[in-house]
Amino acid sequence: RAALDRATVLLSVTKGGKRIDNMWGSGGGQQSVKHLVKEIDMLLKEYLLSGDVLEAERCLQELEVPHFHHELVYEAIVMVLESTGDKTFKMILDLLKSLWRSSVITMDQMKRGYERVYREIPDINLDVPHSYSVLERFVEECFQAGIISKPLRDLCPSR
């Protein structure tokens, strides 16, 4: 009963309600994982074409799945690893920086996305031979930009 009373108070406060929606989402959790992965992939591809960070942020929030934002982090980093030029590298860095600063992506979600890339880098490297060096460079840039912590940077695997 006490928990319900507390939740009612939090939801009745406009700012608190928005904060709770931002943390847990209100309806996006009903979508399948496969659908969400497709939406995130499309969002990232659109962003790379348009360069519109605010539109990408809006689209991510419209998915209403803040507990799944680690997938965007993972997919974005994999796109950097698979790209051939510096354009994707810089654009994804700018996107993650913006999503981090606006608190759309939480520290936990950022960490989960990076850790997943770290775990899967041996497999990614089979398809993309230069992925270790690109990952190290990207992780260092993210650390310098304040997107990730020193302990997370230090976990980055190297060859």
LUMVO-679834 format. One record per residue (C-alpha): residue number from 1; residue in one letter; y, x, z. Coordinates in steps of 0.2 Angstrom, whole numbers, always signed. Example, Ala and Ser with C-alpha at 12.3 -4.5 7.8 and 13.67 -1.06 7.14 Angstrom:
// LUMVO-679834
[r 1, a, [-22, +62, +39]]
[r 2, s, [-5, +68, +36]]
// end
This chain:
// LUMVO-679834
[r 1, r, [+0, +0, +0]]
[r 2, a, [+12, +14, +4]]
[r 3, a, [+9, +22, -12]]
[r 4, l, [+12, +6, -22]]
[r 5, d, [+28, +4, -12]]
[r 6, r, [+34, +21, -16]]
[r 7, a, [+29, +19, -35]]
[r 8, t, [+39, +3, -35]]
[r 9, v, [+55, +12, -28]]
[r 10, l, [+53, +26, -40]]
[r 11, l, [+51, +15, -55]]
[r 12, s, [+66, +4, -50]]
[r 13, v, [+77, +19, -50]]
[r 14, t, [+83, +22, -69]]
[r 15, k, [+83, +41, -68]]
[r 16, g, [+66, +41, -59]]
[r 17, g, [+58, +29, -71]]
[r 18, k, [+63, +40, -85]]
[r 19, r, [+56, +55, -77]]
[r 20, i, [+40, +47, -73]]
[r 21, d, [+39, +41, -91]]
[r 22, n, [+42, +59, -97]]
[r 23, m, [+29, +66, -86]]
[r 24, w, [+15, +53, -89]]
[r 25, g, [+20, +43, -104]]
[r 26, s, [+19, +24, -105]]
[r 27, g, [+8, +20, -120]]
[r 28, g, [+3, +35, -130]]
[r 29, g, [-13, +38, -120]]
[r 30, q, [-21, +24, -129]]
[r 31, q, [-22, +34, -146]]
[r 32, s, [-37, +44, -151]]
[r 33, v, [-36, +63, -149]]
[r 34, k, [-40, +65, -167]]
[r 35, h, [-25, +54, -172]]
[r 36, l, [-14, +63, -160]]
[r 37, v, [-19, +80, -167]]
[r 38, k, [-15, +74, -185]]
[r 39, e, [+2, +67, -179]]
[r 40, i, [+6, +84, -171]]
[r 41, d, [+1, +94, -186]]
[r 42, m, [+11, +82, -197]]
[r 43, l, [+26, +84, -185]]
[r 44, l, [+25, +103, -186]]
[r 45, k, [+24, +103, -205]]
[r 46, e, [+39, +92, -206]]
[r 47, y, [+48, +103, -194]]
[r 48, l, [+44, +118, -205]]
[r 49, l, [+51, +110, -220]]
[r 50, s, [+67, +102, -213]]
[r 51, g, [+71, +114, -198]]
[r 52, d, [+77, +99, -188]]
[r 53, v, [+73, +103, -170]]
[r 54, l, [+80, +87, -163]]
[r 55, e, [+70, +77, -175]]
[r 56, a, [+54, +86, -170]]
[r 57, e, [+58, +84, -152]]
[r 58, r, [+61, +65, -155]]
[r 59, c, [+45, +63, -164]]
[r 60, l, [+35, +72, -150]]
[r 61, q, [+43, +61, -137]]
[r 62, e, [+39, +45, -147]]
[r 63, l, [+20, +50, -146]]
[r 64, e, [+22, +47, -128]]
[r 65, v, [+8, +59, -123]]
[r 66, p, [+16, +72, -112]]
[r 67, h, [-1, +77, -105]]
[r 68, f, [-6, +82, -123]]
[r 69, h, [+9, +93, -127]]
[r 70, h, [-2, +108, -125]]
[r 71, e, [-9, +104, -142]]
[r 72, l, [+8, +106, -150]]
[r 73, v, [+10, +123, -142]]
[r 74, y, [-8, +128, -148]]
[r 75, e, [-5, +121, -165]]
[r 76, a, [+12, +129, -167]]
[r 77, i, [+6, +146, -162]]
[r 78, v, [-9, +145, -174]]
[r 79, m, [+3, +141, -188]]
[r 80, v, [+12, +157, -183]]
[r 81, l, [-4, +167, -184]]
[r 82, e, [-9, +160, -201]]
[r 83, s, [+8, +162, -209]]
[r 84, t, [+13, +176, -220]]
[r 85, g, [+32, +178, -217]]
[r 86, d, [+44, +179, -203]]
[r 87, k, [+51, +161, -207]]
[r 88, t, [+38, +152, -198]]
[r 89, f, [+38, +164, -184]]
[r 90, k, [+56, +162, -181]]
[r 91, m, [+56, +143, -183]]
[r 92, i, [+42, +140, -171]]
[r 93, l, [+50, +152, -158]]
[r 94, d, [+66, +141, -160]]
[r 95, l, [+56, +125, -158]]
[r 96, l, [+46, +131, -143]]
[r 97, k, [+62, +137, -135]]
[r 98, s, [+71, +121, -138]]
[r 99, l, [+57, +110, -131]]
[r 100, w, [+56, +122, -116]]
[r 101, r, [+74, +121, -112]]
[r 102, s, [+75, +102, -114]]
[r 103, s, [+60, +101, -102]]
[r 104, v, [+50, +91, -115]]
[r 105, i, [+36, +103, -113]]
[r 106, t, [+32, +107, -95]]
[r 107, m, [+27, +124, -89]]
[r 108, d, [+9, +118, -86]]
[r 109, q, [+8, +112, -104]]
[r 110, m, [+15, +128, -111]]
[r 111, k, [+3, +138, -101]]
[r 112, r, [-12, +128, -107]]
[r 113, g, [-7, +129, -125]]
[r 114, y, [-5, +148, -124]]
[r 115, e, [-21, +150, -114]]
[r 116, r, [-31, +141, -127]]
[r 117, v, [-25, +152, -141]]
[r 118, y, [-29, +167, -130]]
[r 119, r, [-47, +160, -128]]
[r 120, e, [-49, +157, -146]]
[r 121, i, [-41, +172, -154]]
[r 122, p, [-57, +181, -157]]
[r 123, d, [-62, +166, -169]]
[r 124, i, [-45, +165, -176]]
[r 125, n, [-45, +183, -180]]
[r 126, l, [-61, +181, -191]]
[r 127, d, [-50, +170, -203]]
[r 128, v, [-34, +179, -200]]
[r 129, p, [-37, +198, -198]]
[r 130, h, [-19, +202, -192]]
[r 131, s, [-19, +188, -179]]
[r 132, y, [-20, +200, -164]]
[r 133, s, [-4, +210, -168]]
[r 134, v, [+6, +194, -173]]
[r 135, l, [+1, +186, -157]]
[r 136, e, [+6, +201, -147]]
[r 137, r, [+23, +201, -156]]
[r 138, f, [+25, +182, -154]]
[r 139, v, [+21, +182, -135]]
[r 140, e, [+33, +196, -132]]
[r 141, e, [+47, +187, -141]]
[r 142, c, [+43, +171, -131]]
[r 143, f, [+43, +181, -115]]
[r 144, q, [+60, +188, -120]]
[r 145, a, [+67, +171, -124]]
[r 146, g, [+61, +165, -107]]
[r 147, i, [+48, +152, -113]]
[r 148, i, [+34, +160, -104]]
[r 149, s, [+31, +169, -88]]
[r 150, k, [+27, +188, -86]]
[r 151, p, [+9, +184, -79]]
[r 152, l, [+6, +173, -95]]
[r 153, r, [+13, +186, -106]]
[r 154, d, [+1, +199, -97]]
[r 155, l, [-14, +188, -101]]
[r 156, c, [-11, +190, -119]]
[r 157, p, [-27, +198, -127]]
[r 158, s, [-25, +214, -137]]
[r 159, r, [-36, +223, -149]]
// end
